[in-house]
Amino acid sequence: MKRFFLVLLVFCIAAAGGVTWFVNHTSSSPFDSAARPVNTTVELVTRGEAVAREADCVACHSTPDSKPFVGGLEMGTPLGSIFATNITPDKETGIGNYSLADFDRAVRHGVTPDGRRLYPAMPYPSYVKMTDDDIEALYAFFMNSVQPVNQKNRSTSIEWPLNMRWPLALWNAVFVDAGVYSPKPQQDERWNRGAYLVQAAGHCGACHTPRGIAMNEKALDDTSPVFLSGALLDGWYAPSLRQDHNTGLGRWSEEDIYSFLRNGRNQHAIVFGSMTEAYNNSLQFMTDEDLRAISHYLKSLPGDALRDGEHWAYVATSEPASSGSSPEGAQTYDARCAFCHGADGRGQNQWISPLAGAASSLIEQTDSQINVVLNGSGRVVTNGIPDAYRMPPLREQLTDQQIADVLTYVRSAWGNHGGPVKPDDVKTLREHTDPASSAPIVLQMR
């Protein structure tokens, strides 16, 4: 109901001729006044680096072949590609001329000093919840510890009129909840710290929360049961982070969640896809206390039995449960997959992930499994050391039909019930994706 009245309000403003004011108006910043100048200290810069890790700035604003924070990473959207911008303190092509107030408005409100609106691929709908202290520390880090690099930003491939930025002001009014995270007094300190990290700097909902027709996150906090309930985004399905037994973390203990965040792996799963970069560049650098706070918070989010379906249970047989499978799929699995993932589909403890009971084998969406078979998975890098095992790309070894067959087998064996894979879906993702880089994306931020 709130969003309905906001939509009605913005259109009334437009009808009354107030669009120009509304679009050009930018939010005030607590740093507009000179009363709080940045008193840069070593401690503040160090804290800012920690916030940059929490916010995973380097993974989005860098590429495997670039210097940190120079931008250039391509992000696919239904409208076309956009490219991350240069956020080094270069005064010509970066943010070197930003005041603290300018920086605050860009990070928390998606507005540049010249009034240009940022696309919400920049997760300001989450960053708006960050505290003033974290913003000030982040600014100190970028201005004093990041090396300036003169590198021009790339233009988007979004065509006119969809590339006009002013409608984003209306979008923000409807879909962004303003205000810093407010701790819930009924919850303890650890829960609130975890909620803050997940909802604000960590912006977990940007990938793990389903989006509406306007590409808005359908929920921005735990007051909604769809928050962190899983979403498809640019060729990968980010699974539920709620206590869903099949498609989420319902079978994971709080210690399991912590182990996954700390090590990038546990007995249930190993990071892959875009989550690999989040681990390599962000999660492993966070404190144990913060990772345990995140684990505690996520474990508190209830699942949805109606959405999740009947609980998965292991079936000790390699015979598929679905008539949609084929002997060819089982043969390909035996030849290509069983040595690592096991004839029983249970993997190799924390080193090679199980396919039996994996969320990707139980969800309707097939994108993640197709993508990882086609393009492989990047190496998990912990303390600068790449792991010894990775899923290799098989796009050159297997046809679309073979990939469809083997995944249909996986998604119907051992009690899995994700449903069949169509060769046309494999073909579509083959054309949409490029082979995974053999070099892991791990960047030093200074």
Beta strands, then each sheet from edge to edge (+ up, - down):
strand 1: 74-77
strand 2: 80-83
strand 3: 231-233
strand 4: 236-238
strand 5: 381-382
strand 6: 385-386
sheet 1: 1+ 2-
sheet 2: 3+ 4-
sheet 3: 5+ 6-
end
